Amino acid sequence: MARGQKQYTEEFKNTIVELYNSGKSLTELSSEYAVSKSTITGWVKKNKPVTVDKDTTITAAEYQTMIKKNKQLEEEIEILKKAMGIFARK
């Protein structure tokens, strides 16, 4: 993390996003809470709902986490396949 950068709690971020979603403008939130507009915009994008199927929605951050976990699991499967091939030869 760069020097001088503030670290905000998830609760604070979620509160700001909820206020934005309820109709407060970026300018109002930025001046009231002393957070830059670009930071708030990033939080809003990260918490934007993504529709998975008819009855399920998740946030963009959860979606990215799922993609990352899926990639890790695919790599682990490839490693196990190679190990099975090695042990099968013996």
C-alpha positions in Angstrom: 0.0 0.0 0.0 1.3 3.5 -0.9 2.2 5.9 1.8 -0.5 8.3 3.0 -3.3 6.1 1.7 -6.1 5.5 4.1 -7.5 2.1 4.8 -11.2 1.9 5.2 -13.2 -0.9 6.9 -15.5 -3.0 4.9 -18.4 -1.8 7.0 -17.6 1.9 6.1 -17.3 1.0 2.4 -20.6 -0.8 2.5 -22.3 2.1 4.2 -21.0 4.5 1.5 -22.2 2.2 -1.2 -25.6 1.9 0.4 -25.9 5.6 0.7 -24.9 6.0 -3.0 -27.5 3.4 -4.0 -30.2 5.1 -2.0 -29.7 8.3 -4.0 -26.9 10.4 -2.5 -24.6 11.8 -5.2 -20.9 11.2 -5.4 -20.2 14.9 -4.7 -22.3 14.8 -1.5 -20.6 11.6 -0.3 -17.2 12.8 -1.2 -17.4 16.1 0.7 -19.3 14.6 3.6 -17.0 11.7 4.3 -13.7 13.0 2.8 -13.3 10.2 0.3 -12.4 10.8 -3.3 -15.1 10.3 -6.0 -12.9 7.7 -7.8 -12.6 5.7 -4.6 -16.4 5.7 -4.1 -16.9 4.8 -7.7 -14.5 1.8 -7.3 -16.5 0.6 -4.3 -19.8 0.9 -6.1 -18.5 -1.1 -9.1 -17.0 -3.7 -6.8 -20.4 -4.1 -5.1 -22.5 -4.0 -8.2 -24.8 -7.0 -8.4 -24.1 -9.6 -11.1 -27.0 -11.9 -12.1 -25.9 -15.5 -12.1 -29.2 -17.1 -12.9 -32.9 -16.4 -12.5 -32.9 -16.4 -8.7 -29.3 -15.7 -7.8 -27.2 -12.5 -7.8 -23.7 -11.9 -6.4 -21.4 -8.9 -6.3 -18.7 -8.3 -8.9 -16.1 -8.8 -6.1 -17.6 -12.2 -5.2 -17.6 -13.1 -8.9 -13.9 -12.3 -9.2 -13.2 -14.4 -6.1 -15.0 -17.3 -7.7 -13.0 -17.0 -10.9 -9.8 -16.9 -9.0 -10.8 -20.0 -6.9 -11.8 -21.8 -10.0 -8.5 -21.2 -11.7 -6.7 -22.4 -8.6 -8.8 -25.6 -8.5 -8.1 -26.3 -12.2 -4.4 -26.0 -11.6 -4.6 -28.4 -8.7 -6.5 -30.9 -10.9 -3.8 -30.7 -13.5 -1.1 -31.4 -10.9 -3.1 -34.4 -9.6 -3.5 -35.8 -13.1 0.2 -35.6 -13.7 0.9 -37.3 -10.3 -1.6 -40.1 -11.2 0.2 -40.6 -14.5 3.6 -40.9 -12.7 2.2 -43.4 -10.1 0.4 -45.4 -12.8 3.7 -46.1 -14.5 5.3 -47.7 -11.5 
